[in-house]
Amino acid sequence: MNNNENILFSILLILLFSPHQLNAETSANVGYESEYIFRGIAQEKSSASAGLDYSSNGFYAGTWAAQVTEGLEVDGFFGYSGSDESGDFTYNLGFTGYYYTDDFDDTYEEINLGFCYSSFCLDGAFGDYENFDGPTLDYTFVSASYVFENGLYVTYGDFSQDAAGSYIEFGYGFTVAELDATIKYISSDSTLVGPSGDNFLILSLGKGFSFE
């Protein structure tokens, strides 16, 4: 971790072990996507995933793993989230690391900052990419999302610094046979994925489990 990430980790430890921490909850999730696309970039066709999460009065930590073209992507994350009294305004401050079992990709580590008001969310990620034997690259990723009452949503995401490119995503979330389902269409520009850009139509299914 760099100095900023060490400071963030110290703040989150203080929040976690402060006297008011109660009501801990542990949950798990499993999922499947017909194609795994992350921030507009293809990772794997037909990918299964699983995750484990812990939360306690705003503090959260967890891990998540998914199939990629070579081996597994294994993520670790922690952070703190909260809201105002009405619940209309929410915020999140956290850290996420993306790690790989084979040579599919190298390590990404980032600080995450997010704000939501009602159905509109603005999220930012400020990270480093280890880049195998090359120089470490810095990147910023910003996204804006809006969720409609009928389950439709739209997201726009954009990279800057040593990364570049953008994408737009339209989706519809619903429940079928007690599973959380999403149908989504993603269009990535030529800067992000290559000369002609790319478009994806994806079905995702997921199920969450809570442990007392």
Sequence and secondary structure as in RCSB ss.txt:
>XXXX:A:sequence
MNNNENILFSILLILLFSPHQLNAETSANVGYESEYIFRGIAQEKSSASAGLDYSSNGFYAGTWAAQVTEGLEVD
GFFGYSGSDESGDFTYNLGFTGYYYTDDFDDTYEEINLGFCYSSFCLDGAFGDYENFDGPTLDYTFVSASYVFEN
GLYVTYGDFSQDAAGSYIEFGYGFTVAELDATIKYISSDSTLVGPSGDNFLILSLGKGFSFE
>XXXX:A:secstr
  HHHHHHHHHHHHHHHSTT   EEEEEEEEEEEEEEETTEEEEEEEEEEEEEEEETTEEEEEEEEE SSSEEEE
EEEEEEEE TTSSEEEEEEEEEEEESSTT   EEEEEEEEEETTEEEEEEEEEE  TTS  EEEEEEEEEEE TT
SEEEEEEEEEET  EEEEEEEEEEEETTEEEEEEEEEE HHHH TT EEEEEEEEEEEEEE 
